[in-house]
């Protein structure tokens, strides 16, 4: 019997799923993260192969494998990963691309649609047939609409409160509680903090918003208008309303979705992602198998 494999490689964990050629998942295993920008290319490949090997499938029985890997668009990682997959599974059709493919195929495995990812970063991918169009998602050049930028705006607001440019309210109180003191006194630590830590402040912006804080409202309105722009561009390319699935810790919140709707040109059907990205990787592997 022939099988296919889908791999979702993130910075925190790697998920690998074994499925039959119809895409029905038989087994899923999890391993260490594999973003090559974090741990290096060789370690990334080792973690992917360890997860795949844990599926205990004979390599000669694998008809297709797809790996969607975070950070793979940097350098020539995608091409190198493709070569490694072919070495490991010489009889299988194989491909390695960025992990956004996993997400959009998990939402729209056999139909057109757009996925908007609002997590630490933000991006939009639209699927039309087998073509994927990317809108945003350019690393440090993601302008807005993500946890990092929302969190950064929260810290900036707290610092403005210190010098009197903004009025103190619920958001200021929550920021100072989180950092454990005066924002100005903690400035050196905040400047040197990584993106994930700054992104963690996004949650308290939503908390302050629920308390009626006007500064939290201003931050969310300005940040999420950017996401509305990504969706509007997807609709423009598609030629009309395109089904959109929201993903990520920011984008799946009902408050965020309500704000985003205000900036949409079309009456776009918005839903929240439910399937794990590794199932999207399996769907892509199935597509690779059936492609001529």
JOMO-V591809 format. One line per field, one symbol per residue. ss: DSSP state (A for helix, B for strand, O for the rest). phi: phi as a letter, one per 20 degrees, with the letter a starting at -180 (. if undefined). burial: I if it has 24 or more other ideal C-beta (glycine too) atoms within 12 Angstrom, else O. A space follows every 50 residues. Layout:
BEGIN
ss: ???
phi: ???
burial: ???
END
This chain:
BEGIN
ss: OOBBBBBBBOOOBBBBBBBBOOOOBBBBBBBBOOOAAAAOAAAAAAAAAA AAAOOOOOAAABBBBBBBBOOOOOOOAAAAAAAAAAAAOOOOBBBBBBOA AAAAAAAOOOOOBBBBBBOOOBBBBBBBOOBBBBBOOOAAAOOOOOAAAA AAAAAAAAAAAAAOOOOOOAAAAAAAAAAOOOOOOOAAAAAAOOAAAAAO OAAAAAAAAAOOOAAAAAAAAAAAAAAAAAAAAAAAAAOOOOOBBBBOOO OOOAAAAAAAAOOOOOOOOBBBOOOOAAAAAAAAAAAAAAOO
phi: .ecccdcdddfebcdccdcffenffdbcccbffbfffecnffffffffff fffffldfffeeebbcddcfmfffldffffffffffffcfedfbbccfff fgffffecfcbfrcdddccfdcaccddcmdedddcmndlfeffamcgfff ffffffffffffenfcefbffgffffffemqfgffeggfffefeffffff ffgfffffgfenfffffffffffefffgffffffffffnqgdgcdecnfe fefffffffggfdefdeefdcdfcffgffffffffffffefe
burial: OIIIIIIIIIIOIIIIIIIIIOIOIOOIIIIIIIIIOIIOIOOIIIIIIO IIOOIOIOIOOIIIIIIIIIIIIOOOIIOOIIOIIOOIIOOIIIIIIIII IIIIIIIIIOOIIIIIIIIIIIIIIIIOOOOIIIIIIOOOOIOIIIIIII IIIIIIIIIIIIOOOIOIIIIIIIIIOIIOOOIOOOOOOIOOOOIOOIII IIIIIIIIIOOOIOIIIIIIIIIIIIIIIIIIIIIOOIOOOIIIIIIIII IIIOIIIOIIIOIIOOOIOIOOIOIIIIIIIIIIIIIIIOOO
END
